[in-house]
Structures are given as structure tokens and as C-alpha cells.
């Protein structure tokens, strides 16, 4: 594993667990503890982690909202698995909305093989990805470019989304909890996701299993408001039963 890949995995662990331990990481990645310490020092200097004795903890402002380029390269296998599943649920000719999450670009790369699609998105990366699809109608939400992300947010983006009605909205999130529901790390992203879900007949939430039983700062909606929960692998019996009780289809 390359050093940059290892640091991305460490950041992912910090985002999920809030802390990491040098000895555990060294054993898991099969490298020396000194190598891990250098990784943590690098992340500390970049303001992405706070190095402590024996490990590191997540920086409050960044723990759940890492820069897009870093999030894009984390858990790639899981995102590709999710993308395959979501793409199988989309038919030619559908009108869809897709958020600016790092998972979304993997989904769009798979959906790109469909025909005569209409895509509304606040993701700059997705706009570029679909620039060579003449049979696609691609609409940008407009809005303010969010710092550290390739996503457009703000009142104008929300108004644009709310003025359309689509077949399917596809969004990710930072956490899903049985009681709190679907949560995000900031209000700007939350309002975009809420607008997309409100404008769609079918609502698909695409998350890897690590985000189950996680809570973030701002509530997007209750899980019962979602039609389909797509995960990268089979969730626990607790989660399968919870989805069944709520009438949410869980596909993995």
C-alpha cells in the first residue's frame, strides 16, 4: 500500500471512530510504528488530525467533513460496490438527482452507460464526468462553491432543486442511526439533500456499512422517509430488521 493510500485509510478511521492507535495501525498495515507516527505527523501538519501520545484524534472541524480529494480516494472498493448496486436500480430514460458526495461520482460512472438520462446535480465533478454524453440532459443546480469540496450549495441551489420533480434522488450521508435517522456534518449539505429527497418519487440512500450506527451534526430525515438503503455488504440482523419494520428496502 502506498503512503498516500495508508493516510487516506487512517483519515477514514478517524472520521468513523474519532481516534486511532499507533500500535494497532502498524499491525494492521504491516509497517513499523515509526512509519505510522510519520503518517500522523503529516496529517497533523496538514490540519487533518491531532497527534497525541500513542496515536491521534480527529480534528473537530474536519473529522466528518474531509476535503473531497481525500474522501474520493477512501473506501474505493466499497463505493464501487455501492455504485454497481445503485446503477442496477436505474433504468434508461429516468430523471434523477444526485448529490455532491464522494460516493456519487462512482455511481454516475456506472449510470453513464444508461441512455437518455436527465441528471440534476450540485456536483462539479459529475458535471465534468457527463460532459461527453450527448444523449444526457445534465442540469447544474448553480449556487455557491463549497470550500474544500467540488459541490454547489446555498439558497439558489436549493430553489433550483425544488423547482423540479424527478423519478429518483440518490444521496449519501455521514451517519445513519436507528433513532436519530439520517445525519450530515453541516447544514449546507443537509439542505441540498432534503431538497433532493423532497423532489423525488423514489429516494435512495447510498452508504457503506461503517456509517450505520453513526451520528453526525445535522439531521437530514428519518430513515422511514427513505425508500431504498443501499449498503456495500450485508448489515447486521438488527439493521435488517429495522429496515423491514420501517418498510425500507435494504439492498447490498
N, C-alpha and C positions, 0 to 999 in steps of 0.2 A: 504493500500500500504506500502510495506517495505521501509525503509530509502534508501537503495541502488537503488530501483526502482524509487523512487522520485528524487534522484540525477541524475539518467540517463535521466529522463524526463526533468529536469532542463537543463542539458547539451544539449539535443536535441533542446530545446527552444533557448538556447544561440547560437547554431550553425545556427539556422534559422533566428533569429531576432537580434542577436548581443547583446541583453541585457535582463534582467529580473527585475521585481519589487517585493520586498518582500511582500507587502500587497496583490498584485494580486495572487501570488503563494500560500500564506496562505489561501486565499479564495478558490482558485481552488482545492487545495489538502485537504481542510478542516482540517488544522493544525494551530498551533499558529505561529505568526510571529517569535517568538524566535526559533522555530523549523527550519523554513526556514533560518534564519540567521546562525544557526549551520551548516545546509547543505552547505550554501555558503562559510562559513569559511573553511569547509572541502575541498571543491573544490578549494578554493583559495590556501590552503596549498599544495594541490597536483599539483598546477600549471595549472589547467584546466579552471579556471575562475579568474577574477579580481574583488574582492569585492569592492563595492562603497557604498556611503551613500544611503540607501534605496533600495539597490539591488546589481546587479553585471553586468559586461560586459564581453564579450568574450575576451579571450586572443588571440592576433593576430595570433600567431603561431599555436594555437590549435583549434581555433573556427570552422574551417571547416575540420579538419583532426584529429579527436579524436582517441585515442587508439582503436584498433579493439575490444577488450573485452567489451568496453563501447558501441561502435556503435552496436555491435551484440545484445545487450540487450535493445536497444531503438526502440520504434515503432514496437514491435514484431507482433502485430495483423495486421498491415499494410503490413509488409513484408511477412507474411504468406498468406495474400490475394493475393498479387502480385505473390507469388510463385505458388499458385494454378492456376492462370490465365496463367502464362508463361508455366507451365508444360502441360496445356491443348493444347498448340500450338506445342508441340514437339511430334514427332512420334517415334516409335520403329525403331532402326537402324540408326538414324540420327548421323551425325558427328557434334559436337558442340564445341564452345569455350565459356568459362565462366570466367569472371574477378574475382579479389580478393576482391570485395566489401562485406560488411556485409550482403547485401540482397542476394548475390549469394549462400551462404550456405543454406539458406531456400529454394531457387529454386532447388538446387541439391537434397535436401532431398525429394522433390516431384518427381523430374525426376528419382530418384533412382529406382522407380517402373517400369520404362521402360525396354526394353530388347535390348541387342546387341548394346549398345550405344558406341560411341567413344567420349571421353571428353578430351579436351586440356584446361589446366588452369594454372594460375600463383598463385593460392590459395593453401597454405599448408593445410588449414583446409579442403578443398574439396578433396585433395589427401587422407587424412586420412579417410574422410567420405566414400569414394568409395573403400577403401582397401579390403572390403569383397564382392565385386561384380565381380565374375569370368567371367561373360559374358560381362563386360565392358572393353573396351580398354582405359586406362587412361594415358595420356601423360602430364608430367610436363614441363613447359617452361624452367626450370632452371633459373639461374640468381641470383641476389643479394637479400638477405632478407631485406625487407624494415623495418626500425626501427619503432617500435610501431605497427606493422601490421604483419599478417601472409600471406604476399604476396611477390612474387618474381618479381623483376624489373630489369631494366638495358638492355644494348645492346644485351647481349646473349639471354635474354628472348624475346626481340623484333625480333631478327633474327630467332629464332625458330618458333615463331608465323607466321612470314611472309613466312616461307618455306612450310606451309600447306594451303589447301583450304577446307573449311568446309561448311556444309549446313546453319548453324545458329551461330551467335555470340550474346551472351547475356551479357550486361554490365549495370551498374548503373552509376550515376554521382552525383555531388554535386549541380548542378543547371541547369535549362533549362529556357531560355529567348526567347521571340518571335523574338528579333532582333539579339542578340549575339549567340543564339543557345545553344549547349550542352557544359557545362564547368566543370572543375575539379579543385581541390585545389593545385595540384602540377604537374610538368612536367613529373615525372616518371610514375605516373598512367595514365596520358594523353597519353603518347606514347604507352603504353600497349593497351589501349582501341582503339586507332587509328589503331594499327596493327591488332587487332582482327576484327574490322569492315571492314578493307580493305581485309581481308582474307575470308570473308563470303558472301554467296549468299543473306542471309536474316539477317538483323540487328535489334535486339530487344533491346530497351532501357527500363529498368525497374526502375521506380522511384515512390515514394509516392507523393501525390499532394502538399505537403508542399514545394517541390523543384521546382515547377512551379513558374515562375516569380522571380526566384533566379539567381544570377550571382556569379560565383566563379572566380578564378585567371587565369586559363589557358583554352583556347578554345580547345575542342575535335573535334567538327564538327558542321555543320549547322543541324538543325532539319530535313531539307528536305533530308539529307543523310541517315536518319533512315527509316526503313520500318514499324516498329510497335512500338508504345509508349504504354507501359502497366503501368497503374496507379492503386492505391488502391481503388479509388472511382471516381465517375463521376466528371470530371473537369468542369470549368466554360464554358459558351457558347462561350466566347472569345477563349478559348483554343480548344474547339471542332471545331470551325470554322477555326481556324488557321491550325490545323492538316488536315482538309478537303482540304483547299486551297493548302497545300503542298503535298497532296497525301500520308500523313502518316496515317496509320490505328491506331486509338486510342481505346484500349480495357481496360475496367475497370470492 
